[in-house]
């Protein structure tokens, strides 16, 4: 269904049919750069036509959709853009390509088997499990929980959809910034870091960090 780069473009009598798999991209900006690049190659064919954009609408927000439409209409000079939601198709592709499973309680989860380096941005509408570190300068956003089998040194946000029961756990918590739902916390510089895993969660309106104890946090 998709090219390896996550964008499939087909022309037909009704216009341009473009399908985007957001799970192929580290962040929204990366997707826009590649999409503009690919459409620019056939700009003289696409000018004045309608683009049918097929994308999982839950993977982008209203602001991002506005930016996307503006760039396509001005840079590719399209006549119009029609959005089609392909959430169900994306979930089917995820099961094969992104190693997503549906848990009984926690929902869909994305596994990332690498260190997230500075400058990288990961955004997922579910849980994220990282087998590696989150380096300084990296950003990770999840609608669910964020579990890191390594160190957190960058910025991590869990419960981006407002879920105050989301948690952030890691072998070592040294974040530039932690955010759960709309509550933000920063790591003190003058505190000795423990040698055991820790878990951050919201309690009484604040983010608290405590030793991670398996099976303790069941909601």
C-alpha positions in Angstrom: 0.0 0.0 0.0 2.8 2.4 0.9 6.2 3.2 -0.5 9.1 2.5 1.9 9.3 6.2 2.6 5.7 6.3 3.9 4.2 8.4 1.0 2.3 7.0 -2.0 1.2 9.3 -4.8 -1.1 8.2 -7.6 -2.8 10.4 -10.3 -6.3 9.7 -11.6 -9.1 11.6 -13.5 -10.3 13.2 -10.2 -6.9 14.5 -9.2 -3.9 13.4 -7.1 -4.4 10.6 -4.6 -1.8 10.8 -1.9 -1.6 8.3 1.0 0.6 9.1 4.0 1.6 6.7 6.8 2.7 9.0 9.7 4.3 6.1 11.5 7.1 6.2 9.0 8.2 9.7 10.2 9.9 10.9 13.3 7.8 14.0 13.3 5.3 16.1 11.3 8.0 18.4 9.9 9.9 15.5 8.3 6.7 14.3 6.6 6.0 17.8 5.1 9.6 18.1 3.7 9.4 14.8 1.9 5.8 15.4 0.6 6.7 18.8 -0.9 9.8 17.3 -2.4 8.0 14.5 -4.1 5.1 16.6 -5.3 7.5 19.3 -6.6 8.9 16.8 -9.1 5.6 16.8 -11.0 4.5 20.3 -10.1 3.6 21.2 -13.7 1.3 18.3 -13.9 -0.4 18.9 -10.5 -0.9 22.6 -10.8 -4.6 23.5 -10.6 -5.7 20.0 -9.7 -7.4 18.6 -6.5 -5.3 16.6 -4.1 -7.0 13.8 -2.2 -5.0 13.4 1.0 -5.5 10.1 2.8 -4.1 10.2 6.3 -4.8 9.1 9.9 -6.4 12.3 11.2 -5.6 11.3 14.8 -1.9 11.5 14.0 -2.0 15.3 13.2 -3.7 18.2 14.9 -5.7 21.1 13.4 -2.7 23.5 13.4 -0.5 20.9 11.5 -3.3 20.4 9.0 -3.5 24.1 8.5 0.2 24.3 7.8 0.0 21.3 5.5 -2.8 22.8 3.4 -1.2 26.2 3.2 2.2 24.8 2.0 0.5 22.5 -0.6 -1.8 25.2 -2.0 1.0 27.8 -2.3 4.1 25.8 -3.2 2.4 23.2 -5.4 -0.4 25.6 -6.6 -3.1 23.1 -6.1 -6.8 23.9 -6.7 -8.1 22.2 -3.6 -7.3 19.6 -0.9 -9.7 16.9 0.2 -9.0 15.0 3.4 -9.8 11.3 3.9 -9.3 9.5 7.2 -7.6 6.1 7.0 -7.3 5.2 10.7 -8.4 1.6 10.2 -6.0 1.0 7.4 -3.1 2.6 9.3 -3.8 0.2 12.3 -3.7 -2.8 9.9 -0.3 -1.6 8.5 1.0 -0.9 12.0 0.5 -4.5 13.0 2.9 -5.6 10.3 5.3 -2.6 10.0 5.6 -0.9 13.3 5.3 -3.8 15.8 2.1 -2.5 17.4 0.0 -4.7 19.7 -3.4 -4.2 21.4 -3.0 -4.8 25.1 -6.0 -5.6 27.3 -5.6 -2.5 29.5 -2.9 -0.3 28.0 -3.9 -0.1 24.3 -1.6 0.1 21.3 2.1 0.4 21.9 5.0 1.3 19.7 8.4 -0.3 20.3 11.6 1.6 19.4 14.8 -0.4 19.5 17.3 2.3 19.3 18.6 5.4 21.2 16.6 8.6 20.4 19.3 11.1 19.6 19.4 14.9 20.1 17.3 16.7 17.5 15.0 13.7 17.0 11.2 14.0 17.7 8.9 11.0 18.2 5.2 11.4 18.5 2.7 8.5 18.9 -1.0 8.2 19.8 -0.4 5.4 22.2 2.2 4.0 24.5 5.9 4.2 23.6 8.5 1.6 24.8 12.1 2.6 24.0 14.9 0.0 24.2 17.7 2.5 24.5 18.2 6.0 25.8 16.6 9.4 25.2 19.5 11.7 24.7 19.7 15.4 25.6 17.9 17.5 22.9 15.6 14.6 21.9 11.8 14.9 22.3 9.3 12.1 22.8 5.5 12.6 23.0 3.0 9.8 23.7 -0.8 9.9 24.3 -0.2 6.9 26.7 2.8 5.9 28.9 6.5 6.2 28.1 8.7 3.4 29.2 12.5 3.6 28.6 14.8 0.7 29.1 17.7 3.1 29.5 18.3 6.7 30.5 16.1 9.8 29.9 18.1 12.9 29.3 15.8 14.7 26.9 12.2 16.0 27.0 9.4 13.5 27.5 5.7 14.1 27.5 3.1 11.4 28.4 -0.6 11.6 28.4 -0.6 14.2 25.6 -4.3 13.7 25.1 -4.9 14.8 28.7 -4.6 11.4 30.4 -3.5 12.2 34.0 -3.0 8.5 34.7 -0.2 8.2 32.2 3.3 7.4 33.6 6.9 7.8 32.6 9.4 5.2 33.7 13.1 4.7 33.1 16.2 3.0 34.4 17.6 6.5 35.0 15.6 9.7 35.1 17.8 12.8 34.2 15.3 14.6 32.0 15.5 18.2 30.7 11.8 18.2 31.1 9.0 15.8 32.1 5.3 16.5 31.2 2.3 14.3 32.1 -1.0 15.7 30.7 -0.7 19.4 31.5 1.6 19.1 34.5 5.3 19.9 34.0 8.4 19.0 36.1 12.1 19.5 35.6 14.9 17.4 37.1 17.0 19.0 39.8 20.7 19.3 39.0 22.0 18.9 42.6 20.4 15.6 43.5 22.2 12.2 43.5 20.6 9.8 41.0 19.6 6.4 42.3 20.8 3.2 40.7 17.3 1.7 40.4 14.4 2.3 38.0 12.1 5.2 38.7 8.6 6.1 37.7 7.0 9.5 37.4 3.3 10.0 37.8 0.8 12.7 38.9 -0.3 12.8 42.5 -2.3 15.7 44.0 -1.7 17.8 40.9 2.1 17.4 40.9 4.5 15.1 39.2 6.2 12.8 41.7 9.1 10.4 41.1 9.4 7.2 43.1 11.1 3.8 42.8 9.4 1.6 40.2 7.7 -1.4 41.8 6.2 -4.0 39.3 2.5 -4.5 39.5 2.0 -1.5 41.8 0.4 0.9 39.4 -2.8 -0.7 38.2 -5.6 1.7 37.4 
